[in-house]
Amino acid sequence: MLASCSSELGPVVPQSAVERKMLGLLEKFDRWDENGDGYLTANELHEAERIGNVPVEKIMKFYDTNGDQKISHGEAQRAYHRASEAEKLI
């Protein structure tokens, strides 16, 4: 799964604390998807908020690019490539 986050071959190596947190969300995506629908909602992100010390509202605003109030795995993967943008928001 980690290789799917990068367009390059080989493992993904986070370069900053924000990238590590973003990679953590990807790694825990299925565990946090409590109802198994393939999406993360604000209610399912309280553990991410606690671990990352970032409010759920900010997490949703950054990751939910189509505005449907949920984060798909694809949105989470694409967000990893916008880590420099996330650095400015935190």
N, C-alpha and C positions, 0 to 999 in steps of 0.2 A: 504494500500500500504506500509506503513512503516514496518509492520510486515514482508513483503516479502523481506526486506533487511537483515533480520537476520535469522539464523537457530534456534534461541531460541524463545520461546513463549513470548508474551508481546511486549510492545513498544520498539523501538530502542531509546537509549539515547546516543547521541554523547558525547564522552569523551574529545574532543579537538576542537579547532577552525577549524582545517582541516576537521574533521569529520562533523562538523556543515555545512561547505560549501559543502561537498560532499552530505550530506543529502538534502541540499537545491537544488542541481542539480536534484536529484531524485524527489523531491516534485514538481519542476517546469518543469520537462521533457516535459510533454504534451503541456504546454503553450509555451515553447521555440521551440517546433517542429512546426514551422510556416506553413509548407506545409502538415503536418499531415501524413507523410510517415512512422512514427514510428522510425525515426532516427534523431539525431542531427548532423548537419554539422558545419564546422567552421563558416559559415555565420550566423548560428542560435545561436552562442555562445557568441555574443558580450555583451549581458546583463550579462552572467555568468562571463565574463572577468571583467566587470565593478564592479560587486558586490564582486567578490572574489579577485580582484586585482592580477589575474594570467593570463598571456597571453594565448590567444586562442591556440597558437601552443603547449604550455605545456599541456593544458587541453586535446587536441586531442591526443597528444603523450601518455599520461597516460591512458586515457580511451579507445582509439581505439586499442584494443589488436589484432584484426585480420587484421589491416592495410588497411581497405577499405575506409578510409577517412570519416567515419561517426561512430557515437556512437549509438549502440542499447540500449534499456532499459536494456537488460540482461547484457551488458558490464558495464553499469552504476551501476547496482546492485552488480556485482562481484567486481568492483573497490572499493566499500565501504569497503569490507573486506580486502583491501590492503591499508588502511589508513596510516599505519605506514610507508609504502613505499612512499606514497604521502608526508608525513611530511618531508622526506629527500629531496624531489625535490623542495620544495617551499623555 
